[in-house]
Amino acid sequence: MNFQEAKKLISTGENEYVEFKRKVRHPEKIVREIVAFANTRGGHLFVGVNDDGTCPGIKHAEDEDYILRKSVRELCRPALGITPDFIRLSDSRHILHYAIAESNKKPHYALDEKNQRYGKAYIRVKDQSLQASREMQRILKLERSQKEAGFTYGDHEKILLHYLGTHGHITLRVFKEISQLSYRSASDIIVSLASNHVIRVVPREKEDWFVFAE
């Protein structure tokens, strides 16, 4: 990517597909952004760019790239590879650009520290990287395998869809209450409806919403 191409992307601001970082100060946090892009629709990470889109660049770009790629190797499961574009601003300053593709091995998990047993999955929502709910993680696994969960249209599915028709959205907690199902059974129905494209997930920071698929 050259500077003009980078400038065009940067001018759109941070969004579902674009993230800015001034420096690689907290690489473990940047790994979460990379994981979120890979788990969603891919995106572009720029290092050396301020939140407002100004481009001071960074010195020692190779060192910063080394730190970030090392962190991705150590803190991402399954493994993800990233390749930098060094975008020259001057003899001493560069912008680092990483194009992250949507993964066919999702969900990926970000670890807080090396050799940690379990990590957290993240997804990209607008200009934020949010932790994926259990239901979202299950749906991502089904997307990866290109499978659909078993789907039947029974009384509990009717309850859910009727509620959606009246209220526009539903949460797992509300569906569990109105259906009087266990957490696992309510989750299974929501995941099966989502994987069959009857409903879709609207990820939210506190609690996912589920709405009719468009």
ABEGO torsion letter per residue (X at the ends): XBAAAAAAAAAAEBBAABBBBABBABAAAAAAAAAAAAABAEEBBBBGBBAAGBBAEBBGAAAAAAAAAAAAAAABOBBBBBBBBBBBABAABBBBBBBBBBBAAOBBBBBABBGBABBBBBBBBEABBBBBBAAAAAAAAAAAAGBBBBBBBBAAAAAAAAAAAAAGBBBAAAAAAAAGBBAAAAAAAAAAAAAAGABBBBBBAABBBBBBBX
